Amino acid sequence: MAVPRPAFTVGIEEEYLLVDPVSRDLVHGAGGGVVEECRALLGDRVAPEFLQAQIEVATGVCADVPEARAELKELRRTVLGVAESHGMAVIASSTHPFADWGVQQVTDQDRYIGLARDMQAVIRRLVICGMHVHVGIDDPDLRIDLMNQAAYFLPHILALSASSPFWRGMDTGLKSYRMSVFYSMPRTGLPEEFSSWGEYQRHVSVLVDVGLIEDASQLWWDLRPSARFPTLEMRIADICTRVDDGIAIASLFQALLGTLFHLRLGNQKWRTYADMLISENVWRAQRYGVSDSLVDFGQGELVPVPELVDELVELLLPSAHDLRCVHEIEHLRHIAESGTSADRQLAAYRDALGSGAEAPEALRAVVDVLIADTKAGL
């Protein structure tokens, strides 16, 4: 029986860091008031995160990308305004350039305290932020089918979103160091491949029944069926510092699922590859972002990321027209050519060093760039 066309609705979650605009370090223990005031203005679209210096926003269910863009801008503007009224600034970056994870304070909620107790230093290191994108797909078997195929493109998404080159004051040499931190957690990484929704549920039940997890929300894969909504949730992306870049990444994921569904209508599908192969591209995306190459497994060769993005844009344009996100998909070319937040952070750091700044001062200059970029386009 034919599966009806999904709604392909969009929902976006972003995590931000609260910083002291004088020291440029993360705020210590003062973020609760910001969260409370934001919740008074925005309701459940704002929530605390694992650390007190973090805050999370989430759009509602949006019919299309233009609606998601408008709502995400509203959320960012509100959080930035409230933070500034409390003497703080906000950065949309997947790591802070020099903050020390060892002194961060866990949010005083049972869920987070329980995670800190269970996972110890592994989770206390999680001074990282990401962007999650939900796309509405009502049919659960279709969700699994598209998850299997879409995993191929996760490295491309990571490369285009990279925003975490620094860790505890060190230039890590990676464009997305966040992934190295996050992958120390259990049940992370690429999703398993399943033949059906029923097979997926049976595997989840094994872990639930023996008491290792409460439910599927504790599977923190890079791509997963949401445990709360009838959506496929992309989680591999670093948070994009500029809102226009983040919307382009959300559009990529939505249009990709639309394209894969269209292939299905013609009894076609994207070829799947073993995790050991896709993982190589994930690593290259972590290491280089858009500045080097990924493996094109169809051609069996390394291809520069801008060339792959050109091909990807052409592949996605028919669905992008249908889903009203052509401009956003075209913006992916700009990211691939001009660089991501990670590239701008590294450029700011090197420029400051070149002007005679010592490393601590140069890192503070990076925070200033992040503060400005987080406001850009609002």
Sequence and secondary structure as in RCSB ss.txt:
>XXXX:A:sequence
MAVPRPAFTVGIEEEYLLVDPVSRDLVHGAGGGVVEECRALLGDRVAPEFLQAQIEVATGVCADVPEARAELKEL
RRTVLGVAESHGMAVIASSTHPFADWGVQQVTDQDRYIGLARDMQAVIRRLVICGMHVHVGIDDPDLRIDLMNQA
AYFLPHILALSASSPFWRGMDTGLKSYRMSVFYSMPRTGLPEEFSSWGEYQRHVSVLVDVGLIEDASQLWWDLRP
SARFPTLEMRIADICTRVDDGIAIASLFQALLGTLFHLRLGNQKWRTYADMLISENVWRAQRYGVSDSLVDFGQG
ELVPVPELVDELVELLLPSAHDLRCVHEIEHLRHIAESGTSADRQLAAYRDALGSGAEAPEALRAVVDVLIADTK
AGL
>XXXX:A:secstr
         EEEEEEEEEE TTT SB  S THHHHHHHHHHHGGGEEE SBTTEEEEE   BSSHHHHHHHHHHH
HHHHHHHHHHTT EEE  SS SS  GGG  B SSHHHHHHHHHHTHHHHT    BEEEEEE   HHHHHHHHHHH
GGGHHHHHHHH  B EETTEE S SBTHHHHHTTSTTEES    SSHHHHHHHHHHHHHTTS SSGGG EESEEE
 SSSSEEEE   B  SSHHHHHHHHHHHHHHHHHHHHHHHTT       HHHHHHHHHHHHHHTTSSEEEETTTT
EEEEHHHHHHHHHHHHHHHHHHHT HHHHHHHHHHHHH  HHHHHHHHHHHHHHTT  HHHHHHHHHHHHHHHHH
TT 
